[in-house]
Amino acid sequence: MQHVFVETNWLVECLAPAHHKEPAALEFLERARGGEITLYLPAICLAECQRPIRDKFQAKPAADRVRKFLLWAKSNGTIEPGQEETVRRTLVQMEALVKRDLERLADALKDLSARKGVEVFHIEEEMWVRITELSFLGLQLQPFDQAILASILVKAEKLQKQGVVSAAFCEVDSDLQPWDKAGEAKDPMVRLYDQASIWVYGDFLMQRPEMPQGWPREVENVNESA
């Protein structure tokens, strides 16, 4: 059984309108339902994800750009009347489907939270303390990101006490990744993850960066000799 942390970006990829969903993110749900992995999601992400989903995936701006093109194409005789009508019907259909999906967002969040293999965990007192401690490390994180990081670190430590050797964190947000744009390790971020035995992937396929063989034992040995 693999133990994997996810956060707001994963929710956005899962709950976006149908044609915007990320297959790799949805695959996680299937793997969790099949018992291959357990997904751990900070509860605050349920609130954080709603605004970006509603703002980012509105269909009207994109549809209106196409409609503007249709007006130009029609006036220049570069599109047939039948083609124009087909495109306009498609745009109306797209707008209706996106509107439906966005209106169902709250229900979709409830459904995902109750899925087999998904554990939504709330911020506990120890996590609030860790949020404060992180403030003194110069991480320069936004408040939500700092709360998410603290929640994941503390939850991973609790899992260790229950016998879980290591966990993974699938994170596509560069702010919470332990490497910079050049791929260089970011301190103290990398140290925080290492101490919690969390390997961070930059994708939802858990492919990159590749986990070293024997991790976290190798990481522990390095820390001991430092």
Buried (B, 14 or more C-beta within 10 A) or exposed (E): EBBBBBBBBBBBBBBBBEEBBBEBBBEBBEBBEEEEBBBBBBEBBBEBBBEBBEEEBBBEEBBEEEBEEBEEBBEEEEBEEEEBEEBBEEBEEBBEBBBEBBEEBEEBBEEBBEBEBBEBBEBEEBBBEBBEEBEEBEBEBEEBBBBBBBBBBBBBBBBBEEEBEBBBBBBBEEBBBBBEEEEEEBEBBBBBBBBBBBBBBBEBEBEEBEBEEEBBEEBBEEEEEE
